[in-house]
């Protein structure tokens, strides 16, 4: 499912917490928007950006 196919509902006061959570994930190497991988694409190039020290 693509990002433009998703719908998320939450109260306005929860938006700040969600943004803080995405920032925390980015500090750990998990970035948003998430790369889209399909059956025709090799995931190693995209994963190397998030996990440069792993092979």
C-alpha positions as CSV (number, residue, x, y, z in Angstrom):
1,X,0.0,0.0,0.0
2,X,1.3,3.4,-0.9
3,X,1.4,6.5,1.4
4,X,-1.2,8.2,-0.6
5,X,-3.6,5.3,0.0
6,X,-3.4,5.6,3.7
7,X,-5.7,7.5,6.0
8,X,-4.8,8.3,9.6
9,X,-7.1,9.9,12.1
10,X,-6.0,11.3,15.5
11,X,-6.9,14.1,17.8
12,X,-5.0,17.4,17.1
13,X,-3.2,17.2,20.4
14,X,-1.6,13.9,19.4
15,X,0.1,15.4,16.3
16,X,3.1,16.7,18.2
17,X,3.7,13.3,19.8
18,X,3.6,11.6,16.4
19,X,6.2,14.0,15.0
20,X,8.4,13.4,18.0
21,X,8.1,9.7,17.4
22,X,9.1,10.0,13.8
23,X,12.1,12.2,14.8
24,X,13.1,9.5,17.3
25,X,12.9,6.8,14.6
26,X,15.0,8.9,12.2
27,X,17.7,9.2,14.9
28,X,17.8,5.4,14.9
29,X,18.1,5.2,11.1
30,X,14.5,4.5,10.3
31,X,13.4,7.4,8.0
32,X,10.1,8.6,6.8
33,X,8.8,8.4,4.1
34,X,9.5,4.7,4.0
35,X,11.2,3.5,0.8
36,X,8.9,1.6,-1.5
37,X,10.1,-1.8,-2.6
38,X,8.4,-4.1,-5.0
39,X,9.2,-7.4,-6.6
40,X,11.1,-5.7,-9.3
41,X,13.5,-3.7,-7.0
42,X,16.5,-4.7,-5.1
43,X,16.2,-3.5,-1.5
44,X,19.9,-3.4,-0.7
45,X,20.6,0.1,-2.1
46,X,17.8,1.6,0.0
47,X,18.6,-0.4,3.1
48,X,22.3,0.6,2.9
49,X,21.3,4.3,3.5
50,X,19.5,3.4,6.8
51,X,22.0,0.7,7.8
52,X,25.4,1.8,6.4
53,X,27.5,-0.3,8.8
54,X,25.8,-3.6,8.0
55,X,26.2,-5.8,5.0
